[in-house]
Each structure stands twice: as structure tokens, then as C-alpha cells.
Amino acid sequence: MELAVFPADRSLDVALRRKIDNKTKPLGALGRLEELALQIGRVRGSLTPTLNQPHLVVFAGDHGAAKAGISAYPQEVTWQMVENFLAGGAAINVFARTNGIALTVVDAGVAHDFGIRENLVDAKVGAGGTASYLDGAAMTPEQCDLAMVRGAKIVAQLASAGCEVVGFGEMGIGNTASAALLTHCLTGAPLADCVGRGTGLDDAGLAKKTALLQQALAIWPERNDELTAVLARYGGFEIAMMTGAMLAAAKLRLLVLVDGFICGAAALVAARIAPAFLDYAVFCHASAEAGHRAQLAALGVTPLVSLDLRLGEGTGAALAWPLVRAACAFLNEMASFESAGVAEKL
């Protein structure tokens, strides 16, 4: 899938910086919120930007390699957690409700038949989840491309309905292992620096996970840096679908809220495909997963907050949304020295 992503509009930069600097505060006193306000103005192409109809999309998919024991939980937890999302009982449901964010769950390739359900989008690419990268490629090139196309279509539909800011989350037992492989391949960071405990592996479980991922790398000696080939080899349907969704969001000039490690893997692929994607992306939090640090360093970005989160689901994006909203609000609503009749610095 090819999507042209153009850099965010910088023609208003001088006016935006002047507007931010002339608010009733010392120069730079709002720190990162000032950088965020500038980014929002660029993305939306306005001195008075809006971020209407925030929407969070959670992509779910199963991984064939999960059956080998790379997670502390069995594969069935993926579909069980999707049911929890649909019932409104998961952390992401709570945080989305608390912060006024609409939530959609997407079946990208869960090994379960949900039937027709409210708030569930059936975009299933493979009924049984991906194949195991311990035996070969997780996806065929056609499946990988289809997942990306379907992700892009979902975001395009949200944008046509008025969404101006979209956040991403995921669910898939085994997907921290997939993200670790993608991070290692695309950043060059040592595999040991990319592998974490995921859903709570003990030391023995972590050692087994690392050994299995080393095995996955060893059976593809002809590996190259071609992005979609790496994504198809080690990714999941939910990660590929998120990648396409992120690229589409940037193309449509939406603000993109990137969650933690798994979403970071999709963002890493998106940024390698279209470097201008980073203009539209807000990296919401620093995950406790070790590999997230490698991603952030490779992309040269700094997340908004660090809360030691490692849940996924888009929870970090939902929790960061009030800060994003506040940055937009101060740009639009905070008085200037002139309008407030406040004397400026001598």
C-alpha cells in the first residue's frame, strides 16, 4: 500500500509562535505544551485549530507464535479481552469514557468468531490469526497489504464523519514479541534491548521468549531492510492494520495519538515508509517495555508523559488526551498581553 504523506504546513509557524509567545505568561513557561500547541496548529493548518470528535481505535489480532509460549497468557485471552472491550469493562473503556473519547474495536485477525456486534468492526484478514514466524513469514505480502489498506479505510471513514484526532491501541497475545522483532530489525538495537516481560513473564519466561525470537531471526538469514517484507515476516495483523491507519491519518492531516510499545512498532514502520508521518504524531507516553526506548531514540521523539505503563489497549493515548486538549485550548482561549491589558516584560 502506498500513501503520499506530505509534511505538515509550516507557513503559519511565525504567526503561531508569536501567538504562543504573546500569551499572558513568561516566555516558554508552558514548556512542552507550547511545542504541542505549535504542532497542533501546523497539523490543522490554523491559528485557531480544532480537535473535534476524538476517536480511539483498538486493533486486535492473534499471533501464531503465541502458541509456542512467548507470552505469560494463552492465546484465548485475545478474544476474551475483545469481549471485555465490547462490554465496556477494560481500562481503555474507562479512560475513554472519562476523557470523552469515542472508542471502536477492530477485529484485524482474532482466532474467534464474534458475529455482528455493536462497536466492533470486522476487518479480519486471517480467521486464525497470523502464521508463526518461528516457521516462516507471519503474513503473506498480500495479507500484509490488505491489512494496511483496511486500516487506512477505517481512518478515512472516521475523517469523513468529522474526526480530527485519532488515537490507536491494540490487543493481541504475543504482540510484544512481534514488536520486539520489528524494533530490532528497523532500529538495529540489540535484540536483548528490545525484548521485555510483556504481560508479566518471569525470568525463565523472558529467557524462553528471547531464545524463541533469536530462533525466528536465525531462520531468515536472507533478511533485508525492505519495510513491508519485515512487517509481513514478523508483524501481526493488528500492527499492519495500525500502520496503514496511521499513514492514512497523516495523509488526511489528522492529529495522531500514538500509545506505547506495540503502537510504537507500527509508528516506526509508518515513519520509515513516510518520514513526514512524524509531523502528525504525538507520542503519548514512555512505556515500561524496554524496546520502547529503542523506538523513541530511533525516531528522535520525546513522549509527553512517563507513567510506567505497559498495558497497551491505547490507555496511554487516552490518558494523554487531556494534555493535548489543554494545549489546543490555551492556544485558542488564553489571553494575550494586549487583550488582557497586562504589561509585557521590560
N, C-alpha and C positions, 0 to 999 in steps of 0.2 A: 504494500500500500504506500502510495506517495502523496504527501500533503505539503503544499507550499506554506511555510510559516514565515511571515515577514516580521522584521524587528518591530518592537513597539514604537509608537510615534513619539519622537523626541522634539518635535517642533515647538511644543509648549513648555519645554524644560525651563527656560529662563523665566517665563511668567509663573510657572508652578513654584519654582524656588523662591521667587520674590514674594509670592503669596504666602508660602510657608514661613519665610523669614520675617515677614511683617505682622505675624500673629502676635498677640499680647503675651509675649514670653521672651526670655533671653534667647539669643541665637543658638539654635541646636538643642534647646533644653528638653525637647521631647524625644531626643535620641532616635532609636530605631523606628519609632512611629513616623518620624519625618521622612525617612527613607521609604517607608511603606506608603505614605501618602503620595510621594512623588511617583512611585511605581504604579499606584492605582490611577493617578492622573494620566500617566503615559498609556497604560493599557486601555483605559476607557476613552482616551483622546479628548479630555475635557478638563477645564479648570474647576468645574463643579460636577465631579463624577458621581455616578450612582452604582450601587451594587445590589440591584433588585433580585428578588426571588432566588436566594442562595439555595443550592441543591447539593446534596451529598449522595454519591453513587457508590455502592458497595458491590464489588465483583467477587463472585465465589466460584471456585473451581477445585477439582481434585487432581492429585499428582500420583502417577503410577509408582514413583519411587517411594511413596509413603508406606507402601506395603512391606518394604524392606526394613522398616524400623528406624527411620530418620527422625521421627517425632516421638514425644512422650505420650501422644494420644493416638487412638486408632482413627482410620480414615473416616469412619462413620460420623465423627464429630463435625465434619464439614456440613453435611446436610442437617444434622441436628441443630447446629448453630444458625443455619439459614432459617430453620423453623422458629428459632428464638428471635431472630431479627423480625420475621413476619408477625410474630406475636407481640412485638414491642418490648421485649424484656432484656435485651442486651445493653451493654454500656453505650454503644453508639446510638441506640434508640433514646436512651435517657439524655445523653448530651445533645443530640439533635433537637429533641423536644425542648430542652431547657433553653437552647440558644436560637430557636425559631428557624431551624434549617429543615427543609423538606428532605426526605430520605427515600431512595429507590434501591432495591436489591436486584442484582442481575445474576442469573444462573448462566455463567460462562461455560460451565462444563462440570457439573457436580454429578457424581455417580448415584443419582437418585431421581425418581420421577415425582416432581412436586404437583403436577397438574396445573390447571389455570388458577392463579392466586392473585389476589389484590396486592399491588405494590411489588410484585415480582415480575421482572422482565425475563422471558425465556429467550436467551440468545445462545443456547447450548451449542457448542462446537463439536464436542465429543461426549457421547452419553455416559461413558465410563471414566471420564477424566482423561488426562494425558497418558501416553505410554511412559514407561520408565526409562529415564536417561541412564540407568545402570545397564541397560541392554542396547541402547541406541538413542535416536532422537526422540524427545518427548512429543514433538509435533512434526507433522509433515509441513513443508513450506506452504502448502495450500491451506492447511488448518491455521497456521500462524497468521497468514494474510487475512483469512476470513475473520479470525478473532479481532484483528486490528480494525478491519472495516466495520464490523458490528459495533465495536466500541465507539468509533467515530460517528456512526449513525445515531447512537443513543444520545451523545452530546449535542449533535445537530438538532435533534428533536427538542431537547431542553432549551437550547438557544432560541429556537423558533417560537417557543412558548413564553419567552421573556426572561429566561435565566441569564444573569450577568456574572455570576461567580459560581464555580463548581468545585467541590472537593471530592477526593477519592479515598476509598477504603477497600479492604479485601478480606476474604476468608478462604482458607484452604489449608488443611493439614499437610504439612511438608513444605509450605511455600517459603519459609525462611531458608531452607536448604537450597531451593531453586534460586532465591535472591542472592545467596552467598556465592553460588557458582557464577551467576551473571555479573556480580560485583567484581569477583576475582578476574574474570575474563575481560571485562571492559575497563577496569582501572589498573590492572597489573599488581594490585595489592596481594600479598601472600595469602593463600587460602586460609591459613590459620587466623589471620586478622579479619577474615570475612565471616567466619562461622561462629554462631552463638548458640545459646541454650534454647532458643525458640520458645516453645510452650512450657519449658521448665525441665530440660534434661539434666540429670545428674552428671558427675564427671565421667562415668562409664558410658553413659548415653552420648555425651558430647564427643568422646573419643571414637565411638562407633560411627556417629554422624560424619565426623571429619574423614574417617577412613573410607566410608562409602562415597563421599564426594571426591576424594582423591582417585578412587576407582573410576568414577564417572569421567574424570578428566583423562585418565590413562587410556580409556578405550576409544578416545577420539584424538589420536596423535596428529591427524592432519588438520586440526583446528586452525581456523584463521580468524581474522577480526571482522569479518562481514557481519554486520549487526543483526540482520534478520536470521542469519544462519545460527548465530549464537543464541538468539532468543528462541528459535524453534528447537534447538538442541536441549536447552536447559530450562526454558521458561515454563510457565503454566498458562492455561487458557485465560485465567483471570489477569495475569501480568501482561500478556499480549493484548488483551482487550483494553486494559487500562492504558497501555502505551498508545494505541490508536485513539482512545478517548482524549488523552492529554494533548496529542498533536492536533486533534480537531478543535479542542477548546482554545488552543493558542491561535490556530488559524482564524477562528471566529472572534478573536480578541476578547475572550473571557478571562477573568482572573482565575488562576488555578491554585487550589489549596492542596499541597502535597503532604500526605501523612508521613509515616515513618519508613522503616527499612524496606518493606515489600513494595510500597508505592514508590519509594526511592529508587528501587531497581527499574521500575517502569519509567520513571522520570529520567534515569540515567540513559536508558535506550532512546527515549524521545529526544533528549538533548544531544545525543550523538547523531541521530538522524537529522535533526533540525536545531542547530545551536541557538537560534532565536527563541526557541521554546522557553529558555530561562528568563527571558524578559517578562513572561506572563506568570511565572511560577513563584508561589510563596511557600517556602519550606517551613513547615509549621512547628516542628519540634525535633529535638535530638533524641533519637531512640536509644534505649539501653542496649540494643543489639550491637555487637562490636562492629559488624560490617557497615553500619550506617555512617560511622565516622569516615570510613574509606570513601563512601559515596559522596559525602558532603565535601571532603577535601578535593576529590577529583573534579567536582563540579564548581568548586570555588565559591560555595554559598554558606551562609550562616543561618541556622534556623531561628525562629522567633523565640522559642522557649525551650527549656530543658527540665522535664518533669520525671525523668527516669521511667517513661512509659515504654512498654513493649507488648501492648495488647493488639495493635492493629485495628482493623474494622473501620479506620478513619477517625478514631477517637481523638488523636492529636489535632487533626484538621478541625473537628467540631469545637474543640476547646480553644483553638487559636482564633476562631471566627470573631469573637467579641473584640479582640485586639485589632483585627483587620477592619471591622466595622467602626471602631473608635478612630482609627487613622483617617478613614474616609470622612467621618463626622467632623473631626476637628478642622480638616481642610475646608469643609463646606460651611461650618457654623461658627467657628471661633472668631471672635472679633479681631480686627486689625488695630494697630496703634491709632491709626487715623479715625476709624469708625467709632472707637471707644473713647476717644479724646484723652488717650494716655500718652505721656511724653516718652519719646524714644531715648535710647542710651546716648549720652553726650559723646 
